[in-house]
Amino acid sequence: MILYLKALHIIFVVTWFAGLFYIVRLFVYHAEANQQPEPKRSVLIDHFKGAERRLWFGITWPSAIITWIFGLWLAYEYFRLDFPGWLLLKLAMVFGLTIYHLWCHSVFLAFKRDEIKWSGMAFRVWNEVATIFLVAIVFLVVLKDQLNWLYGVLGMFVFAAVLMAGINLYKRYREKR
């Protein structure tokens, strides 16, 4: 049974991350569509509102909830209530990812009310937050022992710095075009 739980947990982790990656990409396009002239603006915004709603409630929210259910069930099956340190750190990171998910929900609601507070570029940067969580969580789960996960967390910060540098280079490239 434990292998089925693990498989289902991984499947819903993947779909949750897919939803988080794609919803923020839709926010990028939605924010940029707001700068278009009419009637193109209205057509695009209606399209993005529908796509965001379907993705958010059809994939992302259900995946997040099911990920938590299978993940906690799996942790209980493996460790009962004696969770090792690496798992507590993973749970803290997943909690951080859940906070990011809730932030995305607040942005989703703001877009629904036609309140666009950030630029497409700002959303491009925020789109990478889920990537940083993904890298950190996977390294932590795979490496597990304390010295290796410490290197993994340090690697996450290096990865985040390289990612931000890449985003800045891309921004400069777009501004020159």
VMD Tcl script that draws the C-alpha trace (Angstrom):
set ca {
  {0.00 0.00 0.00}
  {2.83 2.39 0.81}
  {4.11 2.33 -2.78}
  {0.65 3.30 -4.06}
  {0.57 6.20 -1.60}
  {4.03 7.29 -2.72}
  {3.06 7.09 -6.42}
  {-0.14 9.08 -5.86}
  {1.70 11.65 -3.77}
  {4.31 12.16 -6.51}
  {1.63 12.42 -9.22}
  {-0.24 15.14 -7.33}
  {2.98 16.98 -6.43}
  {3.73 17.13 -10.17}
  {0.27 18.40 -11.06}
  {0.34 20.94 -8.20}
  {3.65 22.34 -9.43}
  {2.39 22.33 -13.02}
  {-0.59 24.38 -11.90}
  {1.57 26.82 -9.94}
  {3.99 27.26 -12.85}
  {1.22 27.81 -15.36}
  {-1.05 30.07 -13.27}
  {1.72 32.63 -12.78}
  {2.55 32.42 -16.50}
  {-1.12 33.21 -17.17}
  {-0.78 36.15 -14.77}
  {2.13 37.41 -16.91}
  {0.03 37.26 -20.06}
  {-3.04 38.69 -18.32}
  {-1.06 41.68 -16.98}
  {0.45 42.30 -20.42}
  {-2.95 41.96 -22.11}
  {-4.17 44.82 -19.93}
  {-1.80 47.10 -21.87}
  {-3.36 46.23 -25.24}
  {-5.79 48.55 -27.05}
  {-9.49 47.73 -27.24}
  {-11.13 45.46 -28.41}
  {-8.09 43.16 -28.25}
  {-7.68 43.93 -24.53}
  {-11.20 42.78 -23.58}
  {-11.00 39.62 -25.67}
  {-7.65 38.62 -24.18}
  {-8.66 39.41 -20.61}
  {-11.87 37.37 -20.93}
  {-9.82 34.49 -22.30}
  {-7.23 34.66 -19.50}
  {-9.88 34.90 -16.78}
  {-11.49 31.70 -18.07}
  {-8.17 29.88 -18.44}
  {-7.08 30.95 -14.95}
  {-10.37 29.82 -13.37}
  {-10.27 26.40 -15.06}
  {-6.62 25.81 -14.17}
  {-6.94 27.08 -10.61}
  {-10.06 25.19 -9.56}
  {-9.76 22.21 -11.93}
  {-6.11 21.32 -11.36}
  {-4.11 23.47 -8.95}
  {-6.34 23.57 -5.84}
  {-7.36 19.89 -6.02}
  {-3.72 18.87 -6.56}
  {-2.53 20.92 -3.58}
  {-5.12 19.41 -1.27}
  {-4.53 15.84 -2.46}
  {-0.74 16.33 -2.24}
  {-1.08 17.31 1.41}
  {-3.43 14.39 2.16}
  {-1.24 11.73 0.54}
  {1.97 13.33 1.84}
  {0.86 13.38 5.47}
  {-0.60 9.89 5.14}
  {2.66 8.65 3.65}
  {4.72 10.33 6.39}
  {2.52 8.72 9.02}
  {2.84 5.27 7.40}
  {6.65 5.56 7.31}
  {7.37 7.31 10.61}
  {4.14 7.34 12.66}
  {4.60 10.57 14.60}
  {8.39 10.35 14.98}
  {9.32 12.51 11.96}
  {13.04 12.82 11.19}
  {14.61 16.27 10.90}
  {14.79 16.25 7.10}
  {11.04 15.54 6.89}
  {10.22 18.38 9.28}
  {12.30 20.70 7.09}
  {10.50 19.37 4.00}
  {7.14 20.01 5.66}
  {8.29 23.55 6.46}
  {9.19 24.07 2.79}
  {5.86 22.62 1.66}
  {4.18 24.99 4.11}
  {6.14 27.82 2.44}
  {4.95 26.55 -0.95}
  {1.41 26.58 0.40}
  {1.85 30.23 1.43}
  {3.00 30.93 -2.15}
  {-0.09 29.07 -3.39}
  {-2.31 31.28 -1.21}
  {-0.54 34.39 -2.52}
  {-1.32 33.16 -6.06}
  {-4.94 32.75 -4.97}
  {-5.06 36.37 -3.81}
  {-3.65 37.47 -7.17}
  {-6.22 35.27 -8.94}
  {-9.00 37.02 -7.01}
  {-7.53 40.44 -7.79}
  {-7.40 39.66 -11.52}
  {-11.00 38.48 -11.30}
  {-11.89 41.98 -10.01}
  {-9.74 43.57 -12.76}
  {-7.20 44.77 -10.20}
  {-3.79 44.40 -11.80}
  {-1.11 45.71 -9.47}
  {2.04 44.13 -10.91}
  {3.72 44.19 -14.28}
  {4.30 41.20 -16.50}
  {7.99 41.35 -15.58}
  {7.22 41.21 -11.85}
  {5.12 38.11 -12.43}
  {7.96 36.59 -14.46}
  {10.19 36.89 -11.40}
  {7.49 35.47 -9.10}
  {7.05 32.56 -11.50}
  {10.48 31.32 -10.40}
  {9.58 31.07 -6.71}
  {7.88 27.71 -7.30}
  {11.03 26.55 -9.12}
  {13.15 27.36 -6.08}
  {10.77 25.42 -3.82}
  {10.80 22.48 -6.24}
  {14.60 22.29 -6.37}
  {14.97 22.62 -2.60}
  {12.30 20.03 -1.77}
  {13.55 17.45 -4.27}
  {17.17 17.78 -3.10}
  {16.06 17.49 0.51}
  {13.95 14.38 -0.10}
  {16.60 12.65 -2.19}
  {19.64 13.52 -0.05}
  {17.96 13.22 3.40}
  {21.03 13.10 5.63}
  {21.89 16.34 7.37}
  {25.19 17.21 5.73}
  {23.89 16.56 2.22}
  {20.61 18.42 2.73}
  {22.57 21.34 4.13}
  {24.53 21.42 0.87}
  {21.22 21.11 -0.95}
  {19.78 24.15 0.83}
  {22.94 26.14 0.15}
  {22.71 24.99 -3.47}
  {19.14 26.28 -3.53}
  {20.38 29.78 -2.67}
  {23.06 29.58 -5.37}
  {20.42 28.33 -7.82}
  {18.12 31.22 -6.85}
  {20.92 33.75 -7.41}
  {21.73 32.28 -10.84}
  {18.02 32.27 -11.68}
  {17.65 35.94 -10.74}
  {20.71 36.83 -12.80}
  {19.15 35.03 -15.77}
  {15.89 36.90 -15.30}
  {17.72 40.23 -15.23}
  {19.61 39.34 -18.41}
  {16.34 38.40 -20.08}
  {14.77 41.67 -18.95}
  {17.64 43.67 -20.45}
  {17.36 41.67 -23.68}
  {13.62 42.41 -23.91}
  {14.16 46.10 -23.20}
  {16.69 46.37 -26.02}
  {14.31 44.82 -28.54}
}
mol new
graphics top color blue
foreach p $ca { graphics top sphere $p radius 0.5 }
foreach p [lrange $ca 0 end-1] q [lrange $ca 1 end] { graphics top cylinder $p $q radius 0.2 }
display resetview
